[in-house]
Amino acid sequence: MTRTRTVITGAGARWALGTGAGVAAALALLADDAVSAGVGIGLTAVLAVLLLLPRVRPVVEANGDSIAAFAGDFKQRLLSGRYRTVTAFADNYPLTGVSRSTAYSAIGGARLPTAATTSKLLSTVLGADDDEITAWLARRAALEQPSGAAGTGQPVRMVRLRNAALAVVLAAAASAAFAVTLWRVAHPAAVAPRVCTPRADLRPHQVTAHVANTQGQGTYARLTPTEDCHTGFLPETDDITVACQDLRGPVITDVYRGVIRHWPVWDKLGSGAYISDLYTDLPKSTQPALVDGLPACQPG
């Protein structure tokens, strides 16, 4: 099921939008409090944008989703692992198996990435499991243009503004949202962040190691191997203490000593957080195994 979002335009609307923008600008200049100023600024910006857009084609969406939203979420997910910038993995063809231009196109929002590109980036950059990759591919498939829409030769209708009051209502709603955003920025304590506080592991035998094999990018520690809630950032060469090892965690795929490894081992730190064993300098064999006398981590 698809729906369309339309942008209302028209010659008569431009006069109303221009007048509204002028009034909103005056409100912003004469306001004696931050909220009123924010409303005026937001209203001015929204009306100005509508005034400068002569025509816009409807944007086809699938169940409220869009290609732009898919690309934004996809980029955010890829950067939730150990890579903090797109450049860090986009230039690494031996890791991803896709070109730089393909990687940037996948998160650009102009078009959908292919199913193969989506799978490769999720598995190599993020180390996503099959269930997550399947979910992303299903979302991508829902956004593909229906087969009957192509080749019909029918132009997409342009929607014009016939009621200037409608533009004012939409702009007022947008300015109200903008004012709420300003208030939240001014009162950050009102928005409670997600808390990820691990419980320290105090067992006496712990092995000292270092963060390694991150190509200078560092890595994030997690609350558990399966929970993607970051507890802190660990830079390259940072000292760590390892209390135990989980040999059956989520598989991380990365290049280790010139070879692509699919490694399921996770190390529990003395802080109680976990990091992938692939990003430590602890010894690694060809198969997952406990090293340096470390015990296996117990569930829970």
C-alpha positions as CSV (number, residue, x, y, z in Angstrom):
1,M,0.0,0.0,0.0
2,T,1.4,3.4,-1.0
3,R,0.5,7.0,-0.3
4,T,1.8,10.4,-1.5
5,R,3.0,13.5,0.3
6,T,2.4,16.7,-1.7
7,V,3.8,20.2,-1.4
8,I,1.2,22.9,-2.0
9,T,2.3,25.7,-4.3
10,G,0.6,28.2,-6.6
11,A,0.8,31.9,-7.8
12,G,-1.9,33.1,-5.4
13,A,-0.2,31.3,-2.5
14,R,3.0,33.1,-3.0
15,W,1.5,36.4,-2.1
16,A,0.0,34.9,1.1
17,L,3.3,33.2,1.9
18,G,5.3,36.3,1.4
19,T,3.0,38.4,3.6
20,G,3.1,35.7,6.3
21,A,6.9,35.5,6.2
22,G,7.1,39.3,6.7
23,V,4.7,39.2,9.7
24,A,6.6,36.2,11.2
25,A,9.9,38.1,10.8
26,A,8.5,41.1,12.6
27,L,7.3,38.8,15.4
28,A,10.8,37.3,15.8
29,L,12.3,40.8,15.9
30,L,9.8,42.3,18.4
31,A,9.5,39.3,20.7
32,D,10.7,39.8,24.3
33,D,11.0,36.1,25.1
34,A,12.8,33.1,23.6
35,V,9.6,31.1,22.9
36,S,8.0,33.8,20.9
37,A,11.2,34.5,19.0
38,G,11.5,30.8,18.2
39,V,8.0,30.7,16.9
40,G,8.7,33.7,14.7
41,I,11.9,32.4,13.3
42,G,10.4,29.0,12.6
43,L,7.4,30.5,10.9
44,T,9.6,32.7,8.8
45,A,11.8,29.8,7.7
46,V,8.9,27.5,6.8
47,L,7.1,30.2,4.8
48,A,10.2,31.2,3.0
49,V,10.9,27.7,1.9
50,L,7.4,27.2,0.7
51,L,7.6,30.6,-1.1
52,L,10.8,29.5,-2.9
53,L,9.5,26.1,-4.1
54,P,7.5,26.6,-7.3
55,R,6.6,23.0,-7.8
56,V,7.4,19.7,-6.2
57,R,6.5,16.2,-7.3
58,P,4.7,14.0,-4.9
59,V,6.9,11.7,-2.9
60,V,5.8,8.1,-3.0
61,E,6.0,6.3,0.3
62,A,5.4,2.8,1.4
63,N,3.5,2.4,4.7
64,G,4.8,5.8,5.9
65,D,8.4,4.9,5.0
66,S,10.6,6.6,2.3
67,I,13.9,6.1,0.5
68,A,15.3,9.1,2.4
69,A,14.2,7.7,5.7
70,F,15.7,4.3,4.8
71,A,19.0,5.9,3.9
72,G,19.1,8.0,7.1
73,D,18.4,5.0,9.3
74,F,20.8,2.8,7.3
75,K,23.6,5.3,7.8
76,Q,22.9,5.7,11.5
77,R,22.9,1.9,12.0
78,L,26.2,1.5,10.1
79,L,27.9,4.1,12.3
80,S,26.6,2.5,15.5
81,G,29.5,0.0,15.4
82,R,33.2,0.7,15.6
83,Y,33.2,3.1,12.6
84,R,32.4,6.6,13.5
85,T,32.7,8.1,10.0
86,V,31.5,6.9,6.6
87,T,34.9,7.5,5.1
88,A,36.4,4.9,7.4
89,F,34.6,2.1,5.7
90,A,33.7,3.6,2.3
91,D,37.4,3.7,1.3
92,N,38.0,0.1,2.5
93,Y,37.1,-2.0,-0.5
94,P,38.9,-5.2,0.8
95,L,36.5,-5.0,3.8
96,T,33.2,-4.1,2.2
97,G,33.6,-5.5,-1.3
98,V,31.8,-2.3,-2.7
99,S,33.2,0.8,-4.3
100,R,33.4,4.2,-2.5
101,S,30.7,5.6,-4.8
102,T,28.4,2.7,-4.1
103,A,28.8,3.0,-0.4
104,Y,28.0,6.7,-0.4
105,S,25.1,6.2,-2.8
106,A,23.6,3.6,-0.4
107,I,23.3,6.2,2.4
108,G,22.6,9.2,0.1
109,G,18.8,8.9,0.0
110,A,18.5,9.5,-3.8
111,R,17.9,5.9,-4.7
112,L,17.6,2.5,-3.0
113,P,20.8,0.5,-2.7
114,T,20.7,-2.9,-4.2
115,A,19.9,-5.9,-2.1
116,A,23.5,-7.1,-2.5
117,T,25.0,-3.8,-1.4
118,T,22.7,-3.6,1.6
119,S,23.7,-7.1,2.7
120,K,27.4,-6.5,2.2
121,L,27.5,-3.3,4.2
122,L,25.5,-4.7,7.0
123,S,27.6,-7.9,7.3
124,T,31.1,-6.4,6.8
125,V,30.8,-2.9,8.4
126,L,28.4,-3.8,11.2
127,G,28.7,-7.5,11.6
128,A,25.0,-7.9,11.5
129,D,23.4,-11.3,11.9
130,D,21.1,-12.9,9.4
131,D,17.9,-11.8,11.2
132,E,18.8,-8.2,11.0
133,I,19.9,-8.4,7.4
134,T,16.6,-10.0,6.5
135,A,14.7,-7.3,8.2
136,W,16.6,-4.5,6.3
137,L,16.0,-6.3,3.0
138,A,12.3,-6.7,3.7
139,R,12.1,-2.9,4.4
140,R,14.0,-2.2,1.2
141,A,11.7,-4.5,-0.8
142,A,8.7,-2.6,0.5
143,L,10.1,0.7,-0.9
144,E,10.7,-0.6,-4.4
145,Q,8.5,1.0,-7.1
146,P,5.4,-1.2,-7.8
147,S,5.7,-3.0,-11.1
148,G,2.6,-1.4,-12.5
149,A,3.9,2.2,-11.9
150,A,6.7,2.1,-14.4
151,G,6.2,2.6,-18.1
152,T,2.7,4.0,-18.0
153,G,3.7,7.2,-19.6
154,Q,1.4,9.2,-17.3
155,P,3.0,12.4,-15.8
156,V,2.9,12.9,-12.1
157,R,0.3,15.5,-11.2
158,M,1.5,18.8,-9.7
159,V,-0.5,20.0,-6.8
160,R,-1.2,23.7,-6.5
161,L,-2.4,25.7,-3.6
162,R,-6.0,26.8,-3.8
163,N,-6.5,28.0,-0.3
164,A,-4.0,30.3,1.3
165,A,-5.3,29.6,4.7
166,L,-4.1,26.0,4.4
167,A,-0.5,27.2,4.0
168,V,-0.8,29.3,7.1
169,V,-2.2,26.3,9.1
170,L,0.7,24.1,7.9
171,A,3.3,26.8,8.7
172,A,1.8,27.4,12.1
173,A,2.1,23.7,12.9
174,A,5.7,23.6,11.7
175,S,6.6,26.6,13.8
176,A,5.0,25.1,16.9
177,A,7.1,22.0,16.4
178,F,10.2,24.2,15.9
179,A,9.4,26.1,19.2
180,V,9.1,22.8,21.1
181,T,12.5,21.8,19.6
182,L,14.1,25.0,20.8
183,W,12.7,24.5,24.3
184,R,14.1,21.0,24.5
185,V,17.5,22.3,23.4
186,A,17.3,25.0,26.1
187,H,16.2,22.4,28.7
188,P,18.3,19.2,27.9
189,A,17.7,17.8,31.4
190,A,14.1,17.3,30.5
191,V,15.0,14.6,27.9
192,A,16.2,11.6,29.8
193,P,19.0,9.7,27.9
194,R,19.2,6.0,27.8
195,V,21.3,4.8,30.7
196,C,23.8,2.0,30.0
197,T,25.7,1.3,33.2
198,P,27.5,-2.0,33.4
199,R,28.2,-3.8,36.7
200,A,31.9,-4.1,37.4
201,D,33.4,-7.6,37.4
202,L,35.6,-7.9,40.5
203,R,37.0,-11.4,40.1
204,P,40.7,-11.4,41.1
205,H,42.2,-13.0,38.0
206,Q,42.1,-10.6,35.1
207,V,44.3,-10.2,32.1
208,T,45.7,-6.9,31.0
209,A,45.4,-6.2,27.2
210,H,45.0,-3.2,24.8
211,V,42.5,-2.0,22.2
212,A,44.0,-2.9,18.8
213,N,43.2,-3.7,15.2
214,T,40.8,-0.7,14.8
215,Q,42.9,1.2,12.3
216,G,43.1,4.1,14.7
217,Q,39.3,4.4,14.9
218,G,38.9,2.9,18.4
219,T,35.8,1.0,19.4
220,Y,32.7,1.2,21.6
221,A,32.1,-1.0,24.6
222,R,28.6,-2.6,24.9
223,L,26.5,-3.5,27.9
224,T,26.4,-7.1,26.6
225,P,27.5,-8.7,23.3
226,T,23.9,-8.8,22.1
227,E,22.7,-5.4,23.4
228,D,23.8,-2.5,21.2
229,C,23.8,0.0,24.1
230,H,27.2,1.7,24.2
231,T,28.8,2.2,27.6
232,G,31.8,4.2,26.5
233,F,34.4,4.7,23.8
234,L,37.8,3.1,23.9
235,P,40.5,4.6,21.7
236,E,43.2,2.6,20.0
237,T,46.0,1.2,22.3
238,D,43.9,2.0,25.4
239,D,44.6,-0.2,28.4
240,I,41.9,-2.7,29.4
241,T,41.5,-5.6,31.8
242,V,39.7,-8.7,30.6
243,A,37.8,-10.8,33.2
244,C,36.3,-13.6,31.0
245,Q,35.5,-14.5,27.4
246,D,32.2,-15.3,25.6
247,L,33.0,-17.7,22.7
248,R,29.5,-17.6,21.2
249,G,28.6,-14.0,20.9
250,P,27.5,-12.1,17.7
251,V,29.9,-12.7,14.9
252,I,32.0,-9.6,14.0
253,T,33.5,-9.5,10.5
254,D,36.7,-7.5,9.9
255,V,40.2,-7.7,8.6
256,Y,42.7,-9.1,11.1
257,R,46.3,-9.3,10.1
258,G,45.4,-9.0,6.4
259,V,42.7,-11.7,6.5
260,I,39.0,-11.3,6.8
261,R,37.9,-13.0,10.0
262,H,34.4,-13.9,11.2
263,W,34.9,-13.8,14.9
264,P,32.3,-14.6,17.6
265,V,34.5,-14.1,20.7
266,W,33.6,-11.2,23.0
267,D,35.7,-10.1,26.0
268,K,34.2,-8.9,29.3
269,L,36.1,-6.1,30.8
270,G,36.7,-5.4,34.4
271,S,34.2,-2.5,34.1
272,G,31.6,-5.1,33.2
273,A,31.2,-4.0,29.6
274,Y,32.0,-6.1,26.6
275,I,34.0,-5.5,23.4
276,S,34.7,-7.8,20.5
277,D,37.9,-9.8,21.0
278,L,38.8,-8.9,17.4
279,Y,39.6,-5.4,18.7
280,T,42.1,-6.5,21.4
281,D,45.7,-7.7,21.3
282,L,44.9,-10.9,23.1
283,P,46.2,-14.0,21.2
284,K,43.8,-15.6,18.7
285,S,43.8,-19.1,17.2
286,T,42.1,-20.3,14.0
287,Q,39.1,-21.4,16.1
288,P,37.4,-19.6,19.0
289,A,39.1,-20.7,22.3
290,L,39.8,-19.3,25.8
291,V,43.3,-17.7,26.1
292,D,45.7,-16.7,28.9
293,G,43.8,-18.7,31.5
294,L,40.6,-16.7,31.2
295,P,37.4,-18.4,32.2
296,A,34.2,-18.5,30.1
297,C,31.7,-15.8,30.9
298,Q,28.5,-17.0,32.5
299,P,25.2,-15.9,31.2
300,G,23.4,-13.2,33.0
